[in-house]
Amino acid sequence: MEPIRKVRIYEIVADRIKALLTSGEYKVGDILPAEREFAQNFGVSRSAVREAMIVLQRLDMVDNSPGKGTVVKRVTPPTVNEHLFELLQKEEKSIMKILELRKGIEIEAASLAAQRCTPRDVRELTEKFSFMKAGVERGEIAAKEDHDFHIALVKMTKNDFYVSVMTAISDVFYSSLQKTRAETLTRPGGPLVVLCEHEAILTAVKNRSEREARRAMRHHLDSVMEKLEKLLGSRSIGKAHKQE
C-alpha cells in the first residue's frame, strides 16, 4: 500500500481556481478577484491564495499586471508538448543542451530498440542506414537520412513518449545534424567515421545486444558533441578576431 500524500491548502486553492477558469467563469483578459476576496470565499488564508497564484503563473494561466491585478492569460493548463515547444523556442540556439537531452533519450532508446525490435523494424533501420550511406557516397551531407535513422530507432522502443519527445525536438535536432555533418565532410575520412558509428548501432540492434546498442549510441553522440564543441568554439574565436 502506498502512503497517502499530504495535500497542501494552496494546491487545493489552485485546483479550485483552475476549475473556475476551465468552466468558463472567467475568460482570457478578465481580471481575477483580489487575494482577500478569494481567501474569504474559500475560507483560507491570503498566503494560501498567493501561493496558488504562483502555481497558476508557472502554468502560464495567469499573469500579474501592474495597476490592474491578476489577469487571465489562458483558461486551460498547457500540455506537455506546449511546455516543451516553448522551452525549445527559448533554447533554439543552445544546441549543446539539445544534445544532452538526446543523450538522455537515445542511449536508453537504443537499448530498448535492441530488446523490442521486430524483423520488420530491423529491415527498416537497415534501409535508413543504406539511404544514409548512399548519400555520403554521392558526397552529400545526408542530414535528412541521418535524422530518419535516429527517428526510426526511437520508434523501435514501442514507447510513444520517446517518439513524442524526439518529434518535438525534431527541428532543432535536424539543424544540429546539418551543422555537424557539414563540418564532418570537411575532414578527411570524416563521413566514413560517422557511417561506421551508425553501422555499429545498427549491428548491435540486429544482434539484440542491449549493452552494445547503448555503448554504440553513447560513442556516437559523444562524437557529435565533441564536433559541435569544436565548431562552436572556432566560431567564437572567429568573432573575437573580427571584433579586434
Secondary structure, DSSP 8 states (H G I E B T S, - for coil): --------HHHHHHHHHHHHHHTTSS-TT-B---HHHHHHHHT--HHHHHHHHHHHHHTTSEEEETTTEEEE--SS---HHHHHHHHHHHTTT-HHHHHHHHHHHHHHHHHHHHHH--HHHHHHHHHHHHHHHHHHHTT---HHHHHHHHHHHHHTT--HHHHHHHHHTHHHHHHHHHHHHHHHHTSTTHHHHHHHHHHHHHHHHHTT-HHHHHHHHHHHHHHHHHHHHHHHHHHHHHHHHHH-
